[in-house]
């Protein structure tokens, strides 16, 4: 928290100083020293300046000038440029009232910029992610001397409106052994492979957050057209309008929600009222965190807890406005005096200091009540005992302490709550529909890019066809925001996960997700890296496979073939069609390359080797009765022939169609695995 505050203060100081020298000229955070500008396309450069003033941009022999509009916004498009690994200077200057301004960015390259997004497996760093796993990737640090590869990390932020910029200062980093550990691992190995084979400078914009759903990353206009998403998007859009016109506060939203749902609210039990019967309530010391108390029991309690404290008010205080201080509350809180709301806050480290109007204050027994809403981790009223008191306004010397034993009663637990108001910008609210697009993608657009790579789906596991529709909405929304046409969009199919499946029918949630991802290849200019063999065999329940090198490089193969003109096999076999001949099902594939093979076990980052006498595994077949059986499967030219003595009239075939199809081993001779599939059209 201190670090975040320092970063924010530093940013504010820099902006204030810049403002004094540079008048009103400013640009989004994505523009900084060491950035990479996109080659071969018009390059938007934009920002704000004095209204109606002029702005000039100079770079690589080009100088272009425009006028800021009446709100001070401006944009200039540089003409398409050729690749350049030579660091150059980009200068932006403005003239207007009250003065002039200049911004200069140094060591700017021209190359290809790729947006890297998704959830934790894209956020996973070369350093090993938050878990610090370093066994597989640490050896790449020392050789990471690639000054023409640059990395920009978008700060985590969820929002209800499309933001123009990011909250805190972040900059482009030059790839070196000292910096690479903080790069997105998938993005790094993706960019490294492309750079090595093309010599084109590579910019990587990392915008990824762990544990997030695809809905959070999609644009409202496109996601709102997907069945099942309309209501969620409409609510966020409405919230955004309220935020813009100043009619929304989180505290008011909490009050409205609580009036309908909280059993302790005034509309229901009124647990804060002086007359409320609290004889069955228990006690807890305040201030304190809840760990180790009866509030939390054996684990943190996430949900609503009411606390009450009787306070004896002297006759001389009666009818006078009182200051009520209840220290700090984790996370949100609403405070009541004799059953009447006197204040609320949603910030866990704010001191709660409110006024109780004199009309509520009587001589003798009164009650201060606090409704605590703990969203995650340990909750409680915390701070120092000295911060807890009541006293007449202007007479702190007469304060009455509120520290000591309070009565408490647990209300709704989070997992039993109806959908509750969301506080934007917090870690727990990152799955708000469109929220991460608004906060982490919109601030980057329209910074020119070559395309995007995407690793996500774990948090949507089990959705089937619905996920394909959301993928289309995501891709079309991003393409619309950039206005560059159907730029390349390459994504990762979910890796194997958890214990091995041993039922021939398979069909669990992750199997359906992989089919949904396979179907997403029908979207124009997309590609998919298969990762079904990359989970850590010693720890299959880890949803974060350590081998991000193969993931990034399998994605890069798609780009090298489709965007850089390399004549290579760039995908593993993808199901094409099935024909039935007698008791056999013959499966044809796209991307056979130089032929199919039975692959050996994938070990770390080592290439898969062909097993000359190996047997294909994880094929299943069903007949007219719909029952699935493990099948015999053999490679016949560019096809796989599938059969079973228990199925005389085949109807459908499945391959690797479960969460962890241990031993699945169909590859092409380029060492790329076949995608799991089912020929059953009712797989959703």
C-alpha positions in Angstrom: 0.0 0.0 0.0 2.8 2.4 0.9 4.5 1.6 -2.4 1.3 2.3 -4.3 0.9 5.6 -2.5 4.5 6.6 -3.3 4.0 5.7 -6.9 0.8 7.7 -7.1 2.4 10.7 -5.3 5.4 10.5 -7.7 3.1 10.5 -10.7 1.2 13.5 -9.4 4.4 15.5 -8.7 5.7 14.7 -12.2 2.4 15.7 -13.8 2.3 19.0 -11.7 5.9 19.8 -12.6 5.3 19.0 -16.3 2.2 21.1 -16.3 4.1 24.1 -15.0 6.6 23.8 -17.8 4.6 22.3 -20.6 1.3 24.2 -20.2 -1.6 21.8 -20.9 0.2 19.4 -23.2 -0.1 15.7 -22.0 -0.2 12.3 -23.5 -1.4 8.8 -22.4 0.9 6.7 -20.3 1.4 4.2 -23.1 3.7 6.8 -24.7 7.1 6.7 -23.0 10.8 6.4 -23.7 11.8 3.0 -25.2 8.4 2.4 -26.8 7.9 0.6 -30.1 5.8 2.1 -32.8 4.0 -0.1 -35.3 5.6 -0.4 -38.7 3.6 -0.5 -42.0 0.5 1.1 -40.6 -0.6 4.7 -39.9 0.4 5.4 -36.3 -2.0 7.4 -34.1 -0.3 9.8 -31.7 -2.8 11.6 -29.4 -3.3 13.5 -26.2 -4.6 16.8 -24.8 -3.4 20.4 -25.0 -4.7 23.9 -24.7 -8.2 24.1 -26.4 -8.0 25.3 -29.9 -4.1 25.4 -29.7 -1.9 23.7 -32.3 0.1 20.5 -31.8 3.1 19.2 -33.8 4.6 15.7 -33.8 8.1 15.0 -35.3 9.5 11.5 -35.7 11.8 9.8 -38.2 11.7 12.6 -40.7 8.0 13.3 -40.4 6.5 16.4 -38.9 2.7 16.7 -38.7 0.6 19.4 -37.2 -3.0 19.6 -36.1 -5.3 21.7 -33.9 -6.7 20.6 -30.5 -10.5 20.7 -30.4 -12.5 22.8 -28.0 -12.0 20.2 -25.2 -8.3 20.1 -25.8 -8.2 16.7 -27.4 -6.0 16.1 -30.5 -4.7 13.2 -32.6 -2.1 13.0 -35.4 -1.5 10.0 -37.6 2.1 9.4 -38.7 2.5 7.8 -42.2 3.4 4.1 -42.3 7.1 3.5 -41.5 9.6 0.7 -42.1 11.1 -1.3 -39.4 14.0 0.3 -37.5 16.0 -1.0 -34.5 17.8 2.4 -34.2 16.6 4.4 -31.2 15.1 7.7 -32.4 13.5 10.7 -30.7 9.8 11.5 -30.9 9.0 15.2 -30.1 5.5 16.6 -29.5 5.1 20.4 -29.1 2.1 22.6 -28.6 1.2 26.3 -28.9 -1.8 27.9 -27.4 -3.0 29.8 -24.3 -1.6 30.1 -21.7 1.6 29.0 -23.3 3.7 26.3 -25.1 4.7 22.8 -24.2 7.0 20.1 -25.3 7.2 16.4 -24.7 10.2 14.3 -25.9 10.4 10.5 -26.0 13.8 8.9 -26.6 15.1 5.5 -27.8 11.9 4.8 -29.8 11.9 1.9 -32.3 9.7 0.9 -35.2 8.6 -2.7 -35.4 5.7 -4.9 -34.6 3.5 -4.3 -31.4 1.6 -7.3 -30.0 -1.1 -7.0 -27.3 -0.8 -9.8 -24.8 -3.9 -10.4 -22.8 -6.0 -12.9 -20.7 -5.8 -14.3 -17.2 -3.1 -15.6 -15.0 -1.3 -17.8 -17.5 -0.7 -14.7 -19.6 0.1 -12.6 -16.6 2.6 -15.3 -15.5 6.0 -13.7 -15.6 9.4 -15.1 -16.8 10.3 -14.9 -13.1 7.8 -17.7 -12.5 4.6 -15.8 -11.7 3.4 -15.0 -8.2 4.4 -18.5 -7.0 8.0 -17.9 -7.9 8.5 -21.1 -9.8 11.9 -20.9 -11.5 13.0 -24.4 -12.4 12.1 -24.3 -16.1 12.5 -20.6 -17.1 15.3 -19.2 -15.0 18.0 -20.3 -17.4 16.6 -17.9 -20.0 17.3 -14.8 -17.9 21.1 -14.6 -18.6 20.6 -14.8 -22.4 17.8 -12.3 -22.6 19.9 -9.6 -24.2 17.4 -8.4 -26.8 17.4 -4.5 -26.8 15.0 -4.5 -29.7 12.3 -6.3 -27.6 10.3 -4.0 -25.4 7.6 -4.6 -22.7 4.8 -2.4 -21.3 2.7 -3.7 -18.4 -0.8 -2.2 -18.1 -1.7 -1.6 -14.5 -4.7 -3.6 -13.2 -7.9 -1.6 -13.2 -11.6 -2.3 -13.6 -13.9 0.5 -14.6 -17.6 1.1 -15.6 -16.6 3.5 -18.3 -14.0 3.4 -21.0 -10.9 5.1 -19.5 -8.7 7.4 -21.5 -5.5 6.6 -19.5 -4.1 4.5 -16.7 -4.0 5.4 -13.0 -0.3 5.2 -12.4 2.9 5.8 -14.2 4.3 2.7 -16.0 6.9 2.7 -18.8 8.3 0.6 -21.6 11.1 -1.6 -20.5 14.0 -2.7 -22.7 14.6 -6.5 -22.6 17.8 -7.4 -20.7 18.8 -10.0 -18.2 17.9 -7.4 -15.5 14.4 -6.7 -16.7 13.1 -9.9 -18.5 12.0 -11.6 -15.3 9.0 -9.1 -15.1 7.9 -9.7 -18.7 4.8 -11.8 -19.5 6.4 -15.2 -20.1 4.1 -16.3 -23.0 4.6 -12.9 -24.6 8.4 -12.9 -24.2 8.9 -16.3 -25.8 6.4 -15.3 -28.5 8.2 -12.1 -29.3 11.6 -13.6 -28.9 11.0 -16.3 -31.5 9.6 -13.8 -34.0 12.4 -11.3 -33.4 15.1 -14.1 -33.8 13.7 -15.2 -37.1 12.8 -11.7 -38.6 15.1 -9.1 -36.9 12.0 -7.0 -36.5 11.8 -5.0 -33.2 9.0 -6.3 -31.0 6.8 -4.4 -28.6 4.8 -6.4 -26.1 1.9 -4.7 -24.3 0.9 -7.0 -21.4 -2.7 -6.4 -20.2 -3.7 -9.5 -18.2 -5.2 -10.3 -14.7 -5.4 -13.6 -13.0 -8.8 -15.3 -12.3 -10.7 -13.2 -14.8 -13.5 -14.2 -17.2 -13.7 -13.3 -20.8 -16.7 -11.1 -20.2 -14.6 -8.7 -18.3 -12.3 -8.1 -21.3 -15.0 -7.6 -23.9 -16.3 -4.3 -25.2 -19.9 -3.4 -24.2 -21.3 -2.9 -27.7 -20.3 -6.4 -28.9 -20.7 -8.3 -25.6 -24.2 -6.9 -25.1 -25.4 -8.8 -28.2 -24.4 -12.2 -26.8 -27.2 -14.3 -25.3 -27.0 -14.3 -21.5 -24.8 -11.2 -21.3 -27.3 -8.5 -22.1 -28.4 -7.8 -18.5 -24.9 -7.7 -17.1 -23.7 -5.3 -19.8 -26.8 -3.1 -19.4 -26.2 -2.7 -15.7 -22.6 -1.7 -16.2 -23.5 0.8 -19.0 -26.2 2.3 -16.7 -23.6 2.5 -13.8 -21.2 4.2 -16.2 -23.8 6.8 -17.1 -24.5 7.5 -13.4 -20.8 7.9 -12.8 -20.4 10.3 -15.6 -23.3 12.5 -14.6 -22.3 12.4 -10.9 -25.5 10.6 -9.6 -23.7 7.4 -8.4 -21.8 6.7 -5.2 -20.8 3.3 -3.9 -22.2 4.2 -0.5 -25.6 4.9 -1.9 -25.5 1.7 -3.9 -24.7 -0.2 -0.7 -27.7 1.4 1.1 -30.1 0.5 -1.7 -28.8 -3.1 -1.9 -28.9 -3.6 1.9 -32.5 -2.3 2.2 -33.6 -5.1 -0.1 -31.3 -7.9 1.1 -29.7 -7.4 4.5 -31.7 -9.0 7.3 -30.4 -6.3 9.7 -31.5 -3.4 7.6 -34.1 -0.9 8.8 -36.6 -2.4 6.3 -36.2 -5.8 7.9 -34.8 -6.4 11.4 -33.2 -3.0 12.1 -30.4 -4.5 14.0 -28.9 -1.0 14.7 -32.0 0.3 16.6 -31.8 1.1 20.3 -34.8 -1.1 20.9 -33.5 -4.2 19.1 -33.3 -7.3 21.2 -29.6 -8.3 21.2 -29.8 -10.8 24.0 -28.6 -13.6 21.7 -25.6 -11.7 20.3 -22.0 -12.6 21.2 -19.1 -10.4 22.2 -15.9 -9.5 20.4 -13.2 -7.0 21.4 -13.0 -3.9 19.3 -10.8 -2.7 17.7 -9.5 -6.0 16.4 -9.1 -8.1 13.3 -11.5 -11.1 13.3 -8.9 -13.9 13.0 -8.9 -15.9 16.2 -12.3 -14.5 17.4 -15.7 -16.1 17.3 -16.6 -13.9 14.4 -14.3 -15.7 12.0 -14.3 -19.0 13.8 -11.7 -21.2 12.0 -11.4 -19.3 8.8 -12.0 -15.7 7.5 -15.7 -14.8 7.3 -16.6 -13.1 4.1 -20.0 -11.4 4.3 -21.9 -9.0 6.6 -21.4 -8.7 10.3 -23.3 -6.3 12.5 -21.7 -4.9 15.7 -23.4 -2.9 18.5 -22.1 -0.9 21.4 -24.2 0.6 24.1 -22.9 4.0 25.2 -24.1 6.1 28.2 -24.6 9.7 27.2 -24.5 12.3 29.9 -27.4 14.7 30.2 -25.2 17.6 29.2 -24.7 16.0 25.8 -28.4 15.4 25.1 -29.6 17.2 21.9 -26.1 18.1 20.8 -24.4 17.0 17.6 -21.9 14.2 18.4 -18.8 13.1 16.6 -18.8 9.3 16.3 -15.4 7.8 15.5 -15.1 4.1 14.8 -11.5 3.9 13.7 -11.0 1.9 10.4 -13.1 -0.9 9.0 -12.1 -3.8 6.6 -13.6 -3.6 4.0 -16.8 -1.6 3.8 -19.1 -0.3 6.5 -22.2 1.7 7.3 -22.5 3.3 10.8 -25.7 3.9 12.7 -26.6 5.9 15.8 -29.8 4.7 17.5 -30.8 3.0 14.3 -30.3 5.9 12.0 -27.6 5.8 9.3 -25.0 8.5 9.9 -22.3 7.6 7.4 -20.6 4.9 5.2 -17.3 4.3 3.5 -15.9 1.7 1.1 -12.2 2.2 1.7 -10.7 -0.3 4.2 -8.0 2.0 5.5 -10.1 5.2 5.9 -10.9 6.4 9.4 -14.6 6.5 10.0 -15.5 9.8 11.6 -19.2 10.8 11.3 -21.6 13.3 13.0 -24.7 12.1 14.8 -27.3 15.0 14.7 -28.5 16.2 18.0 -32.1 15.1 17.4 -30.9 11.5 17.7 -28.9 12.1 21.0 -30.6 11.5 24.3 -29.5 11.3 27.9 -28.8 7.8 29.1 -28.5 4.7 27.0 -27.7 5.1 23.2 -26.4 2.6 20.7 -23.7 2.9 18.0 -24.0 0.1 15.5 -21.7 -0.8 12.5 -22.6 -3.0 9.6 -19.3 -4.4 8.4 -19.1 -5.9 4.9 -16.0 -8.0 4.5 -15.3 -8.9 0.9 -12.2 -11.1 1.3 -9.5 -12.0 3.7 -9.6 -11.0 7.4 -12.2 -8.3 8.3 -13.0 -6.3 11.4 -13.0 -2.8 13.0 -9.3 -2.1 13.4 -7.0 0.8 14.3 -6.1 2.1 17.7 -8.5 2.3 20.8 -7.8 6.0 20.8 -9.6 6.3 17.5 -12.8 5.0 18.9 -15.0 7.5 20.7 -18.0 9.8 20.8 -17.9 13.4 21.9 -19.8 16.7 21.3 -18.7 18.5 18.2 -15.8 20.9 19.1 -15.2 19.2 22.5 -12.9 16.3 21.9 -11.6 16.6 25.5 -14.9 15.2 26.7 -14.8 12.0 24.5 -16.3 8.8 25.7 -14.3 5.7 24.6 -16.0 3.1 22.4 -13.1 0.6 22.7 -13.8 -2.6 24.4 -16.3 -5.4 24.1 -19.0 -5.0 21.4 -21.9 -7.3 20.6 -21.9 -8.9 17.2 -24.1 -11.0 15.0 -23.2 -12.5 11.6 -25.5 -11.7 8.7 -25.4 -12.9 5.1 -22.3 -14.8 4.0 -20.8 -13.8 0.7 -21.6 -17.1 -0.9 -25.3 -16.8 0.1 -25.7 -13.2 -1.0 -27.7 -12.0 -4.0 -25.5 -10.1 -6.4 -24.1 -7.2 -4.4 -22.9 -3.7 -5.5 -19.4 -3.8 -6.9 -16.7 -1.4 -6.0 -14.8 -0.6 -9.1 -11.0 -0.9 -9.4 -10.5 -3.5 -6.6 -9.0 -6.9 -7.1 -12.3 -8.6 -6.1 -14.3 -6.8 -8.8 -12.3 -7.7 -11.9 -14.9 -10.0 -13.3 -17.4 -7.2 -13.9 -18.7 -7.5 -17.5 -16.6 -5.1 -19.7 -14.7 -3.8 -16.6 -11.2 -4.8 -17.7 -11.8 -3.8 -21.2 -12.8 -0.3 -19.9 -9.8 -0.1 -17.5 -7.0 -2.0 -19.3 -7.7 -2.2 -23.0 -9.5 1.0 -23.8 -6.6 3.2 -22.5 -4.3 1.5 -25.0 -6.5 1.9 -28.1 -5.8 3.1 -30.7 -2.0 2.7 -30.1 -1.1 0.9 -33.4 -0.5 -2.8 -33.0 0.2 -5.8 -35.3 -2.2 -8.0 -33.5 -3.1 -9.8 -30.2 -2.4 -13.0 -28.4 -4.7 -14.4 -25.8 -4.5 -17.0 -23.0 -7.7 -17.3 -21.0 -10.6 -19.7 -20.4 -9.9 -21.4 -17.1 -12.4 -19.0 -15.4 -15.1 -19.8 -18.0 -14.6 -23.6 -17.8 -17.6 -25.6 -18.7 -19.4 -23.0 -20.9 -19.2 -24.8 -24.3 -20.6 -23.0 -27.3 -21.4 -19.9 -25.3 -17.7 -19.2 -25.0 -17.3 -19.2 -28.7 -19.8 -16.4 -29.0 -18.0 -14.5 -26.3 -14.7 -15.0 -28.1 -16.3 -13.5 -31.3 -17.6 -10.6 -29.3 -14.2 -10.0 -27.7 -12.3 -10.1 -31.0 -14.8 -8.0 -33.0 -15.0 -5.4 -30.2 -11.2 -5.0 -30.0 -10.9 -4.8 -33.8 -13.6 -2.1 -33.8 -11.8 -0.1 -31.1 -8.5 -0.1 -33.0 -10.1 0.5 -36.4 -7.3 -1.5 -38.1 -9.5 -4.1 -39.7 -9.3 -7.8 -38.8 -5.9 -7.8 -37.2 -4.4 -11.3 -36.2 -5.7 -12.8 -33.0 -3.9 -15.9 -31.8 -5.0 -17.8 -28.7 -4.1 -20.7 -26.5 -6.3 -23.7 -26.0 -6.5 -24.8 -22.4 -3.8 -27.1 -21.2 -4.4 -30.5 -19.4 -5.4 -30.0 -15.8 -6.1 -32.1 -12.6 -6.2 -35.9 -12.4 -6.3 -38.0 -15.5 -9.7 -38.8 -16.8 -10.5 -42.6 -17.3 -13.9 -42.5 -18.8 -14.2 -42.9 -22.6 -17.1 -40.5 -22.9 -15.2 -37.6 -21.3 -17.3 -34.5 -21.9 -16.4 -32.5 -18.8 -16.4 -28.7 -18.7 -12.9 -28.3 -19.9 -13.4 -30.6 -22.8 -16.3 -28.5 -23.9 -14.2 -25.4 -23.5 -11.5 -26.8 -25.8 -14.2 -27.5 -28.4 -15.4 -24.0 -28.0 -11.9 -22.7 -28.6 -11.5 -25.0 -31.6 -14.7 -23.6 -33.1 -13.4 -20.1 -32.5 -11.0 -20.7 -35.4 -14.0 -20.0 -37.7 -13.5 -16.3 -36.8 -11.5 -14.5 -39.4 -7.7 -14.3 -39.0 -7.4 -16.3 -35.8 -5.1 -19.1 -34.8 -4.8 -21.5 -31.9 -1.9 -23.0 -30.0 -2.7 -26.4 -28.6 -1.3 -26.9 -25.1 -2.9 -30.3 -24.1 0.6 -31.8 -23.4 2.2 -29.0 -21.4 0.9 -29.3 -17.8 3.4 -30.2 -15.2 3.2 -34.0 -15.0 4.4 -34.0 -11.4 1.8 -31.5 -10.4 -1.3 -31.9 -12.7 -3.5 -29.9 -10.3 -1.5 -26.7 -10.9 -3.6 -24.6 -13.3 -0.4 -22.7 -14.2 1.8 -24.9 -16.3 5.4 -23.8 -15.9 6.3 -24.4 -19.5 5.4 -21.0 -21.1 8.2 -21.4 -23.7 6.4 -23.9 -25.8 3.1 -22.0 -25.4 4.7 -18.7 -26.7 6.6 -20.4 -29.5 3.5 -22.4 -30.6 1.6 -19.1 -30.9 4.6 -17.5 -32.7 4.4 -20.3 -35.4 1.0 -19.0 -36.4 2.4 -15.4 -36.7 5.5 -16.5 -38.5 3.5 -18.4 -41.1 0.6 -16.0 -41.6 2.1 -12.6 -40.9 5.8 -13.0 -41.7 5.7 -15.3 -44.7 7.6 -18.3 -43.3 6.9 -21.6 -45.1 6.5 -23.8 -42.0 4.1 -26.2 -40.3 2.5 -23.9 -37.8 -0.3 -25.9 -36.1 -0.9 -29.4 -34.8 -3.5 -31.5 -36.5 -7.0 -30.0 -36.3 -10.1 -32.2 -36.8 -11.5 -31.8 -40.3 -14.1 -34.4 -41.0 -15.1 -38.1 -40.4 -16.2 -40.8 -42.8 -17.6 -44.2 -41.9 -16.5 -47.3 -43.8 -18.0 -50.5 -42.4 -17.1 -50.7 -38.7 -14.4 -48.0 -38.9 -14.4 -44.3 -38.5 -11.8 -42.5 -40.6 -10.8 -39.1 -39.2 -9.2 -36.5 -41.5 -7.2 -33.4 -40.3 -6.0 -30.1 -41.4 -2.4 -29.2 -40.6 -1.0 -32.7 -41.1 2.3 -31.1 -42.3 4.8 -33.8 -43.3 2.6 -36.5 -41.7 1.1 -37.8 -38.5 3.0 -39.5 -35.8 2.6 -41.1 -32.4 4.5 -38.9 -30.0 6.5 -39.8 -26.9 5.9 -38.2 -23.5 6.5 -34.5 -23.5 9.3 -33.7 -21.0 9.8 -30.1 -20.0 10.8 -28.0 -23.0 12.4 -30.8 -24.9 10.8 -31.6 -28.3 8.5 -34.5 -28.6 10.0 -37.5 -30.4 8.3 -40.0 -32.6 7.5 -43.5 -31.2 7.9 -45.8 -34.2 5.9 -48.6 -32.7 3.8 -46.5 -30.5 0.0 -46.9 -30.0 -2.4 -44.0 -30.2 -4.2 -43.3 -26.9 -7.3 -41.4 -25.7 -9.5 -42.2 -28.7 -13.1 -43.2 -28.0 -15.9 -44.3 -30.2 -19.7 -44.6 -29.9 -22.4 -46.4 -31.9 -26.1 -45.8 -32.4 -26.8 -46.6 -28.8 -24.8 -43.5 -27.7 -22.5 -45.5 -25.5 -18.8 -44.7 -25.6 -16.0 -47.2 -25.6 -12.2 -46.9 -25.7 -11.1 -47.4 -29.3 -8.3 -48.8 -31.3 -6.7 -46.1 -33.4 -4.0 -46.3 -36.0 -2.4 -43.8 -38.4 -3.2 -44.5 -42.1 -1.5 -41.9 -44.3 -2.9 -38.5 -43.4 -5.8 -40.0 -41.4 -6.5 -41.9 -38.2 -8.7 -45.0 -38.4 -10.8 -45.6 -35.3 -12.7 -48.7 -34.3 -13.8 -51.0 -31.5 -15.0 -54.6 -31.4 -17.9 -53.3 -29.3 -19.1 -50.9 -31.9 -20.3 -52.3 -35.2 -21.8 -49.1 -36.6 -19.8 -46.1 -35.5 -21.6 -42.8 -35.1 -19.1 -40.5 -33.4 -15.4 -40.3 -32.3 -13.8 -38.4 -29.5 -10.1 -37.7 -28.9 -8.6 -36.4 -25.6 -12.0 -35.3 -24.7 -11.6 -34.7 -20.9 -9.9 -32.3 -18.5 -6.7 -34.2 -18.4 -6.4 -36.8 -21.2 -3.3 -38.3 -19.8 -1.2 -40.0 -22.5 -2.9 -38.4 -25.5 -0.2 -38.7 -28.2 -1.3 -37.7 -31.7 1.1 -35.3 -33.2 2.3 -34.2 -36.7 6.0 -34.7 -37.5 6.7 -31.1 -36.6 6.1 -32.2 -33.0 2.9 -30.2 -32.6 0.0 -31.9 -30.8 -3.4 -32.6 -32.2 -6.3 -30.6 -30.7 -8.8 -32.6 -28.6 -12.2 -32.9 -30.4 -15.5 -34.7 -30.7 -17.4 -35.4 -33.9 -20.6 -35.3 -31.9 -22.5 -32.2 -32.8 -24.3 -32.1 -29.5 -21.2 -31.5 -27.5 -22.4 -28.2 -25.9 
